[in-house]
Every structure is written in structure tokens, then in C-alpha cells.
Amino acid sequence: MAINTHKLGMIVQKFVATTPDVQGAAVVTPDGLPLAASLPGSMDEERVSAMSAAMLSLGERIGKELLAGITDRIYVEGDEGFTILTSCGDEAVFLVLAGKEAKQGVLMLEIKRTVADVKPALA
């Protein structure tokens, strides 16, 4: 069965539209190919996808080297907001771009729910 990119696109768009302080999101393959995205207009989907793959690769290497086990989530925080990369199994990762005002507990819950919606669309 093929990946349902239309359904992934709808899931990502709904997540961005309904989750407070989220600026964008994408579902990306581990090798950096975009499957679905809803990003701010100034961001290049392919570039964001490639950076996500690089983040994932480095995060996994850090996890292995520091005996942290399998990497489930990578979190990068800056003064204007943060980026969260969450595993969706072997097929993809879910990238979220959020502003500094986002409530992290609520955001993590919404990410968990969305990843649960994304996984069946990847099968």
C-alpha cells in the first residue's frame, strides 16, 4: 500500500490551523524528502526537509554515542521559538515549528495525537 500524501497533507494542515502558536509543520522521510508540509511562506519545503533529515541523523548518532538508546524526539529551542522532530516509525518524522509562546505540554500532547493520525497514512 502506498503512502497517502493527500491524507498526510490534510492532517498537517489541520494540526497547524488548530494548534496554538504553531507556525508550521511537515512530515518528512528520514532521508529528507517532503511528504506533506504546511510551512510559513518564506520557508522552502525541500530545504526544511533536508535540514530535518540532518537533525534526525545527528540526533540518532548522539543517542547511540551517549547510550541514550533509540531517539524518539529531538528538540531545539531558540529565543524566538523551537523546533521539535518526532519519530513516526521507520517511514517518516513529524517536524513542528512553534513560537516561543507555545505551551509545551499542550503542544506535546497535540504532537502525540497527530503522530497517531500520521502513522496509518504511512502504511
C-alpha positions as CSV (number, residue, x, y, z in Angstrom):
1,M,0.0,0.0,0.0
2,A,1.4,3.5,-0.9
3,I,1.8,6.4,1.4
4,N,-1.3,8.6,1.3
5,T,0.2,12.0,0.8
6,H,-3.2,13.7,0.4
7,K,-4.3,12.5,3.8
8,L,-0.9,13.4,5.3
9,G,-1.4,16.9,3.9
10,M,-4.8,17.3,5.4
11,I,-3.5,16.1,8.8
12,V,-0.6,18.5,8.7
13,Q,-2.8,21.5,7.7
14,K,-5.3,20.7,10.4
15,F,-2.6,20.5,13.0
16,V,-1.1,23.9,12.0
17,A,-4.5,25.5,11.8
18,T,-5.8,24.2,15.2
19,T,-2.8,24.1,17.4
20,P,-2.0,27.5,19.1
21,D,1.4,29.1,18.4
22,V,2.4,26.6,15.8
23,Q,3.9,28.3,12.8
24,G,4.4,25.3,10.6
25,A,4.7,21.5,10.4
26,A,5.8,18.8,7.9
27,V,6.0,15.1,7.5
28,V,9.4,14.1,6.1
29,T,11.2,10.9,5.2
30,P,14.3,10.0,7.2
31,D,16.4,10.8,4.0
32,G,15.0,14.3,3.7
33,L,12.1,14.1,1.2
34,P,9.0,16.0,2.0
35,L,5.7,14.0,2.1
36,A,3.4,16.8,3.4
37,A,4.0,20.3,4.7
38,S,2.3,23.5,5.9
39,L,5.1,26.0,6.4
40,P,5.4,29.7,6.5
41,G,5.6,31.3,3.0
42,S,9.3,32.2,3.4
43,M,10.4,28.6,4.1
44,D,11.5,26.3,1.3
45,E,9.8,22.8,1.8
46,E,12.7,20.9,0.3
47,R,15.3,22.8,2.4
48,V,13.4,22.3,5.6
49,S,13.0,18.6,4.8
50,A,16.8,18.2,4.2
51,M,17.6,20.0,7.5
52,S,15.1,17.7,9.3
53,A,17.0,14.7,7.9
54,A,20.3,16.1,9.1
55,M,18.8,16.8,12.5
56,L,17.5,13.3,12.7
57,S,20.8,11.7,11.7
58,L,22.8,13.8,14.2
59,G,20.3,13.1,17.0
60,E,20.4,9.4,16.3
61,R,24.2,9.4,16.4
62,I,24.2,11.4,19.7
63,G,21.7,8.9,21.1
64,K,23.9,5.9,20.2
65,E,27.2,7.5,21.2
66,L,25.9,8.7,24.6
67,L,24.0,5.4,25.2
68,A,20.7,7.2,25.3
69,G,19.0,4.5,23.2
70,I,16.7,5.0,20.3
71,T,15.9,8.6,19.5
72,D,12.2,9.4,19.7
73,R,12.2,13.2,19.8
74,I,14.7,16.0,19.0
75,Y,14.0,19.4,20.5
76,V,15.8,22.6,19.5
77,E,15.0,25.8,21.4
78,G,15.9,29.3,20.3
79,D,15.0,32.8,21.5
80,E,12.1,33.1,19.0
81,G,10.7,29.6,19.4
82,F,11.5,26.0,19.0
83,T,11.6,23.1,16.6
84,I,10.5,19.6,17.5
85,L,11.2,16.5,15.4
86,T,9.2,13.4,16.4
87,S,9.5,9.9,15.1
88,C,6.6,8.4,13.1
89,G,8.2,5.0,12.9
90,D,10.7,4.0,10.3
91,E,8.9,5.7,7.4
92,A,8.9,9.4,8.5
93,V,9.3,12.1,11.1
94,F,7.0,14.9,12.1
95,L,8.5,18.3,12.2
96,V,6.9,21.1,14.2
97,L,7.9,24.8,14.2
98,A,6.4,26.7,17.2
99,G,6.6,30.2,18.6
100,K,8.1,30.9,22.0
101,E,4.6,31.5,23.5
102,A,3.5,27.9,22.8
103,K,2.5,25.9,25.8
104,Q,4.9,23.0,25.6
105,G,2.7,20.4,27.5
106,V,-0.3,21.1,25.3
107,L,1.9,21.1,22.2
108,M,3.5,17.7,23.1
109,L,0.0,16.2,23.6
110,E,-1.2,17.5,20.2
111,I,2.0,16.2,18.6
112,K,1.4,12.8,20.1
113,R,-2.2,12.8,18.8
114,T,-1.2,13.9,15.4
115,V,1.6,11.3,15.1
116,A,-1.1,8.7,15.9
117,D,-3.1,10.0,12.9
118,V,0.0,10.2,10.6
119,K,1.1,6.6,11.1
120,P,-1.8,4.9,9.4
121,A,-1.4,7.2,6.4
122,L,2.2,6.0,6.0
123,A,1.2,2.3,5.8
